[in-house]
Amino acid sequence: MPPTLLHDFKTAYASLRQAGWGHHDAMNRLMAPILPDNATLFVPSSSTAGLPQVDSPEARQFCKRLAQAARQSDTDAPLEPLSWLAGFYEASLSLRNDLRGTRQQSAGAWYTHDLDVRSLVDAVLDAYLESEPASTGWTVCDPAVGCGNFLQGFLAALADRLPHLSNPPDEVLLAGVDVDPDALAVARHRLNELLGWWNSRFPAGPRLSFALKEGDSISGIVPATPSSFSWERAFPEVFAAGGFDLIVTNPPYLRHEELGQDFKRALPAVRELLAASPDGRTDLYGYFILASPHWLKGEGAAGLLVSDSWLDTLSGKGIRLALLQGQRPLSLAFDFASRSFEEPGVQTMQLVLCPEKGPSPPLTFHRRRLATLNSHHQTTETLQVTSATSEEKWGARYLRWPSVLSPLVESAFLRTAGSFLDFRYGTKPGLTAFFVLPQADTVEAEFSIPFLTSTRQVLKPRLTRNSPLSNLFVCPYSAKELTDRGASKTLSYIEQAQERLTLKRSKHTVAGTRWSQAVSLRGNRPEWHCLRPPAPGPLVFPCILGTRLFVAYNPDSVPVSNNFFVATPKAGVESEFVAGILNSSLGLLALETFGRTKGLGGLNLYGYDLGQMLLPHPGSYSTSQREDVTRAFRELAAEPIDDVAAFGLTTDGFPRCSSLRTALDAAVLAPLSKFSAPLHVEEIQSLLHTAVTLRIRRSRPPSR
């Protein structure tokens, strides 16, 4: 699509709506240049005759440009205008009712670019054809068909492959299911047009047909009533033959909190039929992953473009377990170079369920990367795994973890952080606006202690009470006891606060409640304002990081808020030595790899992630080597925290790191000198710099 065409559509659509046009009428008007004569996408509004239907200059200009672009594409890419329909329709979802994003986000619908469609379709076709299917009648389904992007993409890919197939199909059924009747109307128009294109290009066959059904694909596995959508009733011949041959889909991106009550009521029966136990926090796309084998023939294959979060989260464990217990080899691909959607909230990957081959199916991971940070050429690295478990973070361990470090895992030099560190959440006071003091002297000195609330307060890897910290109100005494102690400032602070009202700053907060009666403080004893000093930890992990990567060493035992995790080494392990490992380039690379990013640029860390991190085990170091690491860390910790993204590059292409960082990295890697092919400091620094740079780059809209 020409770059400015979508912008012009949004302007024209908004102008028609402001002039009194209904959604369907506005879409029919604007899509007219790429529809057959007198054709409409939607049934015109019954109230059209009573409206002034004033056209707008923006609409006329857009239609002129659209017609010109369509004429050009007829020569270069005759199917391209059909793809534009989907882009325009899905853009309209974000504009309806002047509530930007409301309808689109509630539907979980995002436009899938043609390049992503073709990549997934090619992958699933490769998997299906590799098994040399005997079927001469192919059935292809998109269970979240939307506007038909994947069905059109499949047909285009099949057209390219058809002359080269040794056993081409005699007929092809394109099937689709969706809950949105408007999207189905767009898909139906596209498939009608494609049918004519196909028959003119392949008059001798294969015969092409399509069937689109309105319904809920997941609830339809176990329909609640005889009138509800049912897969078996909608496609009786397909399921009589064992299911579909091929599935290609981009399921809706709806989080578990957004699933409707009707859907949730159907889930127990769905889980039972699928013999799967997904976590209650499983998002909608997870059920499409679990249901795909149910919709497929044994020799069929499915391809899904889904969020990558299930690979790493505790809530994704049920999905990982179900796939491992199945009989289908899996192919998983992640593109490190760019993201799929302009909207940054979802980071996607490709999942292909291959034809059944028996128990303990292998997993094949494909890592797509740029050859260098400054090139546009991509390389793909493939890793086959036969011993994965559902407990592992597949994304971190097999997609993001550099393969050059795998021998260090096999040699046990690298082990999970949970094997020598105990993690817990930082302190959540309950009413931050009260317990985090506006100034240290707001109350008597004995009731105010330093408190870490933000990564901005951590200037160096060594955290001390001289850092620019907040102040936490801690008080074990009742109001009467404070009166007896003559704590007038503290009493005044409490009395003023207890009449204040809570504000709605999060979905869990009840607005308009007196602070003294806040739900989060009901357990405080002896009175609502009482809070005892929280237990600190020697190692402090931020929950969210940007490009200043660090783990703070906390020798002054500064308490920290729930914006952090704290860790305590197990008996016999020195905290400062572990801080050195964690702040080395290898330790920061573990943070970068095992943390999560949603395409927004930040790195999110959770307790489950931290425990799974692969780090040099303290037992791998001699006494003198531990002393070297500790000494090098002390020198680094006296300087400001590095901004990894700001590292310059040497003429050899390696990051230009400080001599202090290089000394720490060398000390941490010292035990590897006994390896036949030891790692070099520059390699680890380069891996870290590249990983952070790509994370930031993926937060930008794709340039296509």
Salt bridges, closest charged atoms under 4 A:
ASP8 OD1 - HIS7 ND1 3.57
ASP8 OD2 - ARG65 NH1 2.45
ASP55 OD2 - ARG29 NH2 2.72
ASP116 OD2 - ARG704 NH1 2.74
ASP122 OD1 - ARG118 NE 3.25
ASP122 OD1 - ARG161 NH2 3.49
ASP126 OD1 - ARG161 NH2 2.80
ASP160 OD2 - ARG118 NH2 2.76
GLU171 OE1 - ARG207 NH2 3.81
ASP182 OD2 - HIS24 NE2 2.93
ASP182 OD2 - ARG96 NH1 3.72
ASP245 OD1 - LYS297 NZ 3.14
GLU257 OE1 - ARG255 NE 3.27
GLU257 OE2 - HIS256 NE2 3.40
GLU257 OE2 - LYS507 NZ 3.96
ASP262 OD1 - ARG265 NH2 2.20
ASP279 OD1 - ARG281 NE 2.93
ASP283 OD2 - ARG255 NH1 3.88
ASP312 OD1 - LYS393 NZ 3.92
ASP312 OD2 - ARG400 NH2 2.95
GLU356 OE2 - ARG328 NH2 3.90
GLU381 OE1 - ARG367 NH1 3.64
GLU391 OE2 - LYS317 NZ 2.57
ASP422 OD1 - LYS570 NZ 2.66
GLU446 OE1 - ARG485 NH2 3.09
ASP484 OD2 - LYS480 NZ 3.32
GLU499 OE1 - ARG514 NH2 3.49
GLU527 OE1 - HIS529 ND1 3.79
GLU576 OE2 - ARG462 NH1 3.97
GLU576 OE2 - ARG634 NE 2.91
GLU592 OE2 - ARG695 NE 2.67
ASP609 OD1 - LYS393 NZ 2.63
ASP609 OD2 - ARG596 NE 3.10
ASP628 OD1 - ARG631 NH1 2.93
ASP642 OD2 - ARG661 NE 2.64
